[in-house]
Structures are given as C-alpha cells and as structure tokens.
Amino acid sequence: MIVSKQKPFPEILASLENVSRVFLIGCAKCATVCKSGGEEQVWQMQEDLVAAGKEVTGSVVIDEACHMLRVQRDLRAKGEMVTAAEALIVLSCGAGVQSVSAGSNRMTVAALDTLFLGNIRRFGQFEQRCSLCGECRLNETAGICPVTVCPKGLLNGPCGGMSEGKCEVSPEAECAWYQIYVRLRDRGGLPLPQETIPPKDFSKLIKPGSLKLEK
Amino acid sequence: MVSPMKSTLHDLLAVDRFVVTAEVSPPKGCDCGEFMEKARALRGTVDAINVTDNQGANMRISPLAPAALLAGEGIEPILQLTCRDRNRLALQSELLAAATFGVTNVLALTGDYITFGDHAGAKPVFDLDAVQLLQTIAALNSGRDLAGTTLHGAPCFFPGAAAAPEAEPFELTLTKLRKKAEAGTRFFQTQALFSPEKLVRFMEAVRPLGVKVIAGIILLKSAGMARYMNARIPGLTVPQELIAELEEAERPLEAGVAIARRLVTALSPHCDGIHIMAMGKEELIPEILADLHRNDGKEG
C-alpha cells in the first residue's frame, strides 16, 4: 500500500489563503489504513477547518482516489457541494490528488505527504521493503531488497559503515546485507552470492512510468 | 601488454617496500595554499598523500584539483573517489580528468551517507558501488568506457579500495573484499585499527587475494574526539581503554600521539604499509612514525 501522512495543519491552512469554502476528499484504501485520509481524518479535518473559520461545503471518501473515472463520478454525484467550494482538499496520496485535480476545475489542495510503498508490520506500523525500481533482484538476494533496505542501495555487499550487523545510517536498524547473509545461512547454510552484480539499468525506470495491458 | 604506470606507490609496493601514506583534507573553499604547505612538509616522510573526497559528506573542493596540484609538484597523490556524489558518467569523466593531470592512484569508495554531512538534504547518488567503480576503473584502463566505447587515450590507474578489518561479521565483509579484489583493486587502505589481532585475522583472509594492505592509524586528539567518532564516524570504534587513557592524560594530544606511535609499532610487522589519519595535525606525523624502521634503510 501507499503510505502517507498528514501535512502539519498550519501548512494546509496556509494553502487556503483567500479561500473560505472548501470540500474535503478522503480515500477508502491506503490513506484509510494509515489513518491519514479515512472517514475519521476527514471528519477531524472538517472540525479543524471550521474552527479555523472555513466553511466546509461537504465531504466524500472515494474508493479509491487513484481511480480517475471513479473520482470524476463521485465528485459529480456530490453536485452543488463540490461546485459551491472554492477549493478541494484531498486527503490521499499524490496519485489521488492528481485524479482530483485532473477531474475537476476547482483548486486542489494536497493535505498529505506521500511517503513510500509500504508493508504493514502491524496496525499503525509501516515499513518500506520495495522501491518500485523496475528491475527486481529479489531472486538473487534471498528475498530481501538491498535496493530499498540499504540506504545506499548497494548491490554487492555491505559498506564500510556496517558494524555488528547494524547500519551506519540508522544504528538501530539491521544492515540489509547482514539480513541477507543471515537468511541464506539459516535457510540451508548457503553463502552469499560471490558474483558481482552489475550496475542497475535506470533506463527501466524512466519517469513518468506507464503500462498499457494488451487485450 | 604492460602499460607504463607512472605510480611511485605501485613501484614501491611491487618491490615489497613498506609504504607510508597520510591523509590530508582539501579545503572548504578554493584556496589550496595551506593544503599544499601541509603536503610539502610531508615530502620525504610519506610516500603518498590521500586527498579525501567530501569526507563525512561535508562539501569541499573536488579532490581532483588538489591531487593535480600535488602531481604537478611531484608529490604522489591518492585520489579518493566516492560513489555518493557522482553518477557513472561523472565518475568516468572525473577519472579521465585525473589521468590527464597525472593522477594515477585512485581509492574507490562507496562514501559515507549524505545525512552525516553539511548538506543533509542533498540527493544521494550511489549509481555505482565501490566494486562497480573498481570495474569501471579497469574498463577505462583497458581503453573502453562502461558503454564499451573505445577511448581516445586510455588511462593507466593504480586502483585501491577501502577495507574495515574490525567490522563484524567478518565473513560478510570478506565476501565484498573478494569482489573488490576480483574487480582489480591492487591495495587496501583500512579503516583505523586499534589492535593487531584484527589485522592478523584480516591479513590471513586477504593474503590469498594478492592485494597489498596498508593499515589505517588515526590520531586520537582527545577523549571527546574519540567518543564523537564512536558515535558519528561509520565503521570506527575506539576501545574504551584508549578513551580512558586519553581522559586521564594531562596533555591528551601527546597521549594520542603516543597511542598512534604504539600502533605503528604493533601493526607494521603484519602489513605492507601504514596510512596515517592525523585529523588536521599533519605536523605530528613524523613523531608518530619515529619508531618505524623501514626495510630499505631509507630514513622515514
């Protein structure tokens, strides 16, 4: 899922200078799970905005905000609530914000910062394991991604900052290559791969990405 | 085909002479006067000078300029080159520029992470890692770039790499050291060492790779600095008894010199050379080396 968190409220408010009527949009998928843009947060945002002197014309939690056609349909269904607003405040990831900005002629305000594609460790705790690099190397690294788990994305083993299996960047975290080493050792006593992995092919990751399925 | 390599460091190591290298930081700014004075003062004391590359991720002048100035004066530079700040195009063009200026020795490094330094918000590059950078140097030496295109004028680098003999688990770091050796490193300069035991273990493992080992010795200037390094410098751990020794000393810097001097004596029988990191106190290097008797009888 896409992990996001709310921007500080004063920052959101600063984006609403000269705006008095707003409509709120949440997302029923990722932003709901990470408690940044579900029903509850949309309601809280409404309270805070009203307290700050704004008029909230209405709100909707879209299932899911990255779906461009669904966003257009749901906003149409809200009719005057949307047209009466000067700005649409979107509590979803950056993809959802852009579905809204593309599907409406109203000013769009992003209320969240989008952080990463995350695994859910337990409720309220998210971790990045995959950085969508376009060239999966997990088959060579015991199912642990050094591109993501190593802050430097090193493909050929730990850097000189590894100490007692810990990472130089966050000493409480385990070095990605230490994790790979331990997993290989514990699952069949395998050594680390001895072959040098060549540099990554970043041409597989040209932005903006797009994919069109063949019929 | 044997290319004519203009590296004194290579020539010395090739005949098994015990070498001494030292690190001098380039300036934060474009005035290399003080840097050059420090380097000139070390002439005759050390065989080569490492020119660090934005060390600790702190922005300084590109090491290429001071390394070129050294080469121009006949002082042997070791150009440190990290993967943190340059992609594969920039690394290759920097290397070719170095060759043009007569810089032959290159220490291929991954680089400390960007948040350790003074530009914490900068984009970390790490397009290549140190192993891949060594492969890049080998490719350039063979007259081709990473895309396989023939170069107009091939360099002749003497490549080196870093090693952390005290890092655990050792088996994990050894895998990478083997890759570095396979990728063509000819010498290792190690992270600061504090005991001969770890160096002996390291030498046993590395000897079969046929790579020369220059052991790192750092000048501990005070107990505070040692504690700071333990907290902030990746891959370096000063033992508590040395911190205590510095703490109890009336003149901590003198105690630090004495510790470094002891380490020179303790480590030098086990390796091919030593590398002094004097942390700005380069004028103390001759004193640190006072007990070192090199095998060719030449004055150190």
HADDOCK unambig.tbl for C-alpha pairs under 7 A between the chains (distance, minus, plus):
assign (segid A and resid 152 and name CA) (segid B and resid 126 and name CA) 6.02 0.50 0.50
assign (segid A and resid 154 and name CA) (segid B and resid 129 and name CA) 6.02 0.50 0.50
assign (segid A and resid 156 and name CA) (segid B and resid 176 and name CA) 6.57 0.50 0.50
assign (segid A and resid 157 and name CA) (segid B and resid 176 and name CA) 5.51 0.50 0.50
assign (segid A and resid 158 and name CA) (segid B and resid 173 and name CA) 6.68 0.50 0.50
assign (segid A and resid 159 and name CA) (segid B and resid 110 and name CA) 6.82 0.50 0.50
assign (segid A and resid 160 and name CA) (segid B and resid 163 and name CA) 6.77 0.50 0.50
assign (segid A and resid 160 and name CA) (segid B and resid 164 and name CA) 5.84 0.50 0.50
assign (segid A and resid 160 and name CA) (segid B and resid 235 and name CA) 5.64 0.50 0.50
assign (segid A and resid 161 and name CA) (segid B and resid 234 and name CA) 4.35 0.50 0.50
assign (segid A and resid 161 and name CA) (segid B and resid 235 and name CA) 4.17 0.50 0.50
assign (segid A and resid 162 and name CA) (segid B and resid 167 and name CA) 6.73 0.50 0.50
assign (segid A and resid 162 and name CA) (segid B and resid 235 and name CA) 6.12 0.50 0.50
assign (segid A and resid 163 and name CA) (segid B and resid 167 and name CA) 5.35 0.50 0.50
assign (segid A and resid 163 and name CA) (segid B and resid 168 and name CA) 5.84 0.50 0.50
assign (segid A and resid 163 and name CA) (segid B and resid 235 and name CA) 6.04 0.50 0.50
assign (segid A and resid 164 and name CA) (segid B and resid 167 and name CA) 6.67 0.50 0.50
assign (segid A and resid 164 and name CA) (segid B and resid 168 and name CA) 4.75 0.50 0.50
assign (segid A and resid 164 and name CA) (segid B and resid 169 and name CA) 6.23 0.50 0.50
assign (segid A and resid 165 and name CA) (segid B and resid 168 and name CA) 6.50 0.50 0.50
assign (segid A and resid 165 and name CA) (segid B and resid 169 and name CA) 6.58 0.50 0.50
assign (segid A and resid 168 and name CA) (segid B and resid 234 and name CA) 5.50 0.50 0.50
assign (segid A and resid 169 and name CA) (segid B and resid 113 and name CA) 6.73 0.50 0.50
assign (segid A and resid 181 and name CA) (segid B and resid 172 and name CA) 6.95 0.50 0.50
assign (segid A and resid 194 and name CA) (segid B and resid 175 and name CA) 6.75 0.50 0.50
assign (segid A and resid 196 and name CA) (segid B and resid 179 and name CA) 6.36 0.50 0.50
assign (segid A and resid 198 and name CA) (segid B and resid 132 and name CA) 6.84 0.50 0.50
assign (segid A and resid 199 and name CA) (segid B and resid 128 and name CA) 5.91 0.50 0.50
assign (segid A and resid 199 and name CA) (segid B and resid 132 and name CA) 6.66 0.50 0.50
